[in-house]
Amino acid sequence: MVQKKSPSVPKRQIDFRHSTQFVPILEHLHCSLLVSTYAAGKLACISASDGQLHLQFSNFQQAMGVTSPVMADGQPADRIAVGGPNLIWFLSDAGPMAQHVEHAGTYDKAFLARESFVTGNISIHEMSWGTDGELWVINTLFSCLCTLHEDFAFVPQWKPDFISDLEPQDRCHLNGMAMLDGRPKYVSMLGTGNQPRSWKEHKANGGVIMEVESQQVIAKNLCMPHSPRLYQDKLYALDSGRGRLITIDPLSGQVTTVAQYPGYGRGLAFAGQFAIIGMSRARETSVFGGVPICEKPDEMRCGVVLVDLKSGQCVAYLEFVSGVEELFDVQVVPHSKRPVVCGPYPKEDGQSSVWVIPRHDQVSALNQSPARRGVTRRPPQSQRD
């Protein structure tokens, strides 16, 4: 085990430790990780190179859902999105310019904060890129899946049939989605009630996984489930309140335990033969009271655990010892040994500002460029008349 203090993070000291296998596995996978934490208000970039672990933090107010840097068709995305309490930040992939971010030559990928979209406080949870770069958002407060349009806070696209109308009441705590062919295929929720925050009454066994198109519940009696994912033709999810990674047979509804881990799971990604799970400590009794995993609070950990899908064993971990109590989302940055996030608050992050300016010969072409990806724009006035 290796234990370290994080690089200087303004106003917060974050201490962490990791198992001896964490760095070698991350290097073997040729990938890095993005991990969000809303209580600490940060996006962590975790990477490994030359036998060393690198951990960089960027300040984002109550960072929650983070998109993968990979599009629905498997191609690299030109940006990532980070959800917050009132808005969504979009960070562009700087491409070759990553080599010039301070300190020059250190990074092989850079995500630069470029714009934000104001949704109002809709309790954004998970987000995913859909077909043609459209951004799908879990709108937990309004119990729906939504997309974005510049004229509106959000555009509701789907809700469970048992939700009678769209109200800011967090009725079922819709929280996660599995994508297939660029659209949400399955969603997770903590309950199936139609009253404000009614999910809290049955949180110990009221969680379900639902197929979006058919509205069919394919798995029930789960304890606060999160993060459904399709990977290698299997449907995975986190049965968070029981601290386990599960697979679900969509036809029979059979739930199989893949692995147990010592924390409240939220955030699930995959690389090679490994599942990468975000773990949190229980935050407050009012939310977690009566949940099985909280019966042994001293055993709960906050960090990232790697599960070997072949053996079901937890083979490596990164644990936050102090300064971070919960994680929200986890994403893999493939083919990158040392990415960096240049967020919206460089001064607070101890970074230099980064300006990307077009060449003179690019300006004319940019004036004719299409709308930004992820947000639907209204057509020009000439096309609406």
Secondary structure, DSSP 4 states (H G I P E B T S, - for coil): -EEEEPSP-TT---EEEE-TTHHHHHHHHTEEEEEEETTTTEEEEEEEETTEEEEEEEE-TT---B--SB-TTSSBPSEEEEE-SSEEEEEEE-GGGGGGSSSTTS-SEEEEEEEEEE--S--EEEEEE-GGGPEEEEETTTTEEEEEETTEEEEEEE--TT--S--SS-SS-EEEEEEETTEEEEEEES---SSTTGGGGGTTT-EEEEETTT--EEEEEESSEEEEEEETTEEEEEEGGGTEEEEE-TTT--EEEEEE-SSEEEEEEEETTEEEEEEE----HHHHTT-GGGGSGGG---EEEEEETTTTEEEEEEEEEES-----EEEEEET-SSEEEE-S-HHHHT---------HHHHHHHHT--PPTTSBPPPPHHHH-
